[in-house]
Amino acid sequence: MRSFLRRTEKDTAVFILGMLKIPVIVIFILASLKLSLTQLETKGIINWIDRGLTACLILALTYGINVLFTEAAIYYLKVYAH
């Protein structure tokens, strides 16, 4: 994906891809686990695990959005300052 994005004139897409690499992997893993749990009966401990995965998924999404906006603001302020 990175080699495809390097063909563009601006490096914004590569910058965003680099920033969100870890949050996207975590979100993918958590979403996969959550989808896998839908195949099981939702009783007792499975229900608690499902709720925990939902909370972790929300945290990962929030962290990804936070990183995106924080790092993008820093990046563009550095470009603007030069």
C-alpha positions, 0 to 999 in steps of 0.5 A: 500500500505504501508503494502505491501511495508514494506515487501521489504528489503529496505525502499526506496519505503516506503520513496518515498511513504511518500514523494509523498503522498500529491503531488500524491493526488493533481495531481489525483484531478487536473487530474480528474477535467481536464478530467471532463471538457472535457465533457463540451463545451469549451467556455468562462470560461470553457476554462479558467478553463481548462487552469488554471487546466493545469497550476496547474497540471504542478506546482503539477508535478514539485513540486512532482519531486522537493520534490522527488529529494531533499528529496532523496538527503538529505536521501542518504547524511545522510545515506552516512555521517553515 
